[in-house]
Amino acid sequence: MPLEMIEAYKTDTTKQDAKYKLIKKYGLTQFDSGQYTIPKQKVIIAGQQYMTDSLLVTVNEIQVDTTKQNLYDIKPMIAVEKPASNWWIYVLVGLAIAALVGFLIYWFVWRKKPLTEEEQIALLPPYDRAKLALQKLDESNYLIQNNYKDYYSELTFAIRRYLDEKVYDKALESTTDQLITRLEVLSDGSQIELSKEDIKKLETVLKRADLVKFAKSAPDVELAKIDRTVIDQEIDLVKEALPEPTEEEKLLDLEYKKKQERKDFRQKVWVTIAAIVFMLGLTFAAFSYRYGFTYVVDTIFQKDTKQLLEGSWVDSDYGFPPITLSTPEVLKREETPIPDELKDKIKVSSFGFELENKFTIETVTTTFVKSPTDENAPSAEDNLLQAIEANLKAIEAQGGRNIISNKDKFKTPNEAEGVKTTGTLEYPIDDDKEDYVNGQFVILSFANKQVMQQIVITYLKDDIYLDQVVERILDSVELIQKEK
C-alpha cells in the first residue's frame, strides 16, 4: 500500500562469485496521480529480519494531445446470449405426463368400447331379446344330454322376462299360479288381449317346467320341443296383444333416452375431473414427500424469494479495489451523497439491489484521499467502527427499530480479515411506517488507512430461501487483504 499489487512474479535466482542473488519483482498499479510512499518492507533471511528502505513513487498525469491522438466513441453495448438452461427437459416431462394421463382418461372413460355379447343382447328390444333366447336354446345340447332342468329353466325365463318388461313387472319373482292369475285379471280388464285358451297353454308349460325343476320330472324330448313352440307362439301373441304406444309414451321414452345420455356424459365429466384431481394430488404428495410440502407450494405459486435463490446468479467485481462476490442479480451503481465538507477527503462508490420489502444488498467502497502518513488521520479500526455505527444509524433513519447487533471477526475464503456485524430489527414495509416486519441484517466491513469496503445486507427473518441467499453471498466474498 498505497499502490495496488496486480501480480507477484517468481523469484529470479542468479549466482555471482560465491554468492546467490535473489530478485523478487512485483507488478503495481495506481490510477490516481500524485506522490505515494511505499513503506519499509520486512525481509526474513536465515531467520533474521531486515527492513528495506521506503520508496517514493510519483504517478504522473497522462498528457493527451488531441491533435495527434485519435479519439473514439464509446463502443456500443454487445448483446450476450443467456446461458442455456434445462427448462425444456421439464417441459417435455410435463407434456409426457399430461399426454399419458390424457390417454388413460380417454381409453378408460371417453372411448366407445366395443360391446360384449351380453351388452349387445341387453340393448335389444324385449321381444327380440326373448326370440334370441329361444334361438340360443335351440342351439344348446340340453335335450341331447337329457338336461331338462336347465332347458326348462331358460325356456320359462325367456317368457317370464318378456312378461316382466312388457306386461307385469313382478313376473320373474311370481309363482306360476300368481303369474297366471295376474294375466287373467289383465285379460278380464281388457288391458291385454289374451284369450283364456292362450293363458291356459302358457299355464300348462309353466307347471310342467315347475315339475322338471323342482320334482325332477323327465318329459319326453318331443314334448319339450312342443313346449318350446308354445312359448314361441305365446311371445308372439303377447306382442300382438299389447296396445301400441301412444305419441306421449314415445316422447317420454325419447326424453328418457336423452336424459340417460346426459347422465352418462355428466358421469364421464366427473370421472375425468376426479382422475385429474387424483393424479395432481398424487403428484403433489410425491413431490412433497421428496422435497417437502413448503418447497412444493412455493414452487407452484412462484415465491419470489425462492426464485431469487434458484435464479441465474452473477459473479462480478464492484468498486476499486474490487469486491468480488456472487449475487442473485447484478448490482447497479448507486449515487451516494457526500457532505460538502468531506468531498475533498473521501471518494465513495456503491452498488446495490433490492427485492422490495424483503431483501437488499449494497457494496460500498470508501477511499480516503488524506495521506496515510498524516499523524492526525484516524486509524483503520476507528474508520471501521465509525462506518458500522453510521450503517446502523442509516438503518434507523430509514424506519428500522428495535435494532440488536453483535460484532465478530470474519475471514473471507481468500483469507481477507474483517468484521462481521449481525443482528435483528423491525423495519417498515409501507411509506407511512405503520406496518413492520421482523428482519435481520449482516454488515461485512474491511478497512485500512486509505480504503474501507463494506457489504450491507438486510433481509426478511424466518425465510429459508433468503437465509440460503445470504449464506451463499457470504461464502463468495473475496477481496485482496490490505496492510493495516
Secondary structure, 3 states (H helix, E strand, C coil): CCCEEEEECCCEEEEECCEEEEECCEEEECCCCEEEEECCCEEEECCEEEECCCEEEEECCCCCCCCCCCCCCCCCCCCCCCCCCCHHHHHHHHHHHHHHHHHHHHHHHHCCCCCCHHHHHHCCCHHHHHHHHHHHHHHCCCCCCCCHHHHHHHHHHHHHHHHHHHCCCCCCCCCHHHHHHHHHHHHHCCCCCCCHHHHHHHHHHHHHHHHHHHCCCCCCHHHHHHHHHHHHHHHHHHHHHCCCCCHHHHHHHHHHHHHHHHHHHHHHHHHHHHHHHHHHHHHHHHHHHHHCHHHHHHHHCCCHHHHHHHCCCEEEEECCCCEEEEECCCCEEECCCCCHHHCCCEEEEEEEEEECCCEEEEEEEEEECCCCCCCCCCCHHHHHHHHHHHHHHHHHHCCCEEEEEEEEEEECCCCCEEEEEEEEEEEECCCCCCCEEEEEEEEEEEECCCEEEEEEEEEECCCHHHHHHHHHHHHHCECCCCCC
